[in-house]
Amino acid sequence: MYTASATAVTVVRGEQKKYMRSCRHWHLAKAGAERCARHLEDELRELAGDRADQMVITHAVTRTAAD
């Protein structure tokens, strides 16, 4: 099982802000989690991008132990 998350760090008028989003469901395949992570990145760009003077977005795909 895999899950995805994305983080955006922005600078707006000299003030640093951090936005985080996580996938709300589990993925059986890593490729599915990667697609979800890219969607999360797009969501963060829409949320923070218009106001940001600078922005760095990273994402992670994490493998979890199956129960």
C-alpha positions in Angstrom: 0.0 0.0 0.0 1.2 3.5 -0.8 0.1 7.0 0.2 1.1 10.4 -1.2 1.7 13.9 0.3 2.9 17.2 -1.1 4.3 20.3 0.6 4.6 23.8 -0.7 6.8 26.4 0.9 6.1 30.0 -0.3 7.5 33.4 0.3 5.0 36.2 0.1 6.3 39.7 0.8 9.2 38.3 2.8 7.0 36.0 5.0 7.4 32.3 4.6 4.3 30.1 4.6 4.0 26.3 4.4 1.0 24.4 2.9 0.6 20.7 3.1 -1.8 18.2 1.5 -2.0 14.5 2.0 -3.8 11.8 0.1 -7.0 10.6 1.9 -6.9 7.0 0.6 -4.4 4.2 0.1 -3.1 3.1 -3.3 -2.3 -0.5 -4.2 0.3 0.6 -6.8 3.1 3.1 -6.5 2.1 4.6 -9.9 -1.3 5.5 -8.5 0.2 7.3 -5.5 2.6 9.2 -7.9 -0.4 10.4 -9.9 -2.2 11.4 -6.7 1.0 13.3 -5.6 1.0 15.3 -8.9 -2.6 16.2 -8.3 -1.8 17.4 -4.8 1.0 19.5 -6.3 -1.4 21.1 -8.7 -3.8 21.8 -5.9 -1.1 23.5 -3.9 -0.1 25.6 -6.9 -3.6 26.8 -7.3 -3.9 27.5 -3.5 -0.6 29.3 -3.0 0.8 30.2 -6.4 -1.0 33.4 -7.2 0.3 35.2 -4.1 3.7 33.7 -3.9 6.9 35.6 -4.8 8.8 32.3 -4.5 7.5 28.8 -4.2 9.1 25.3 -3.8 6.9 22.2 -4.0 8.0 18.7 -3.0 6.0 15.5 -2.9 6.6 12.1 -1.3 5.2 8.6 -2.0 5.4 6.4 1.1 5.1 2.7 1.2 3.2 1.4 4.3 3.1 -2.0 5.8 0.0 -4.0 4.9 -2.0 -5.1 7.9 
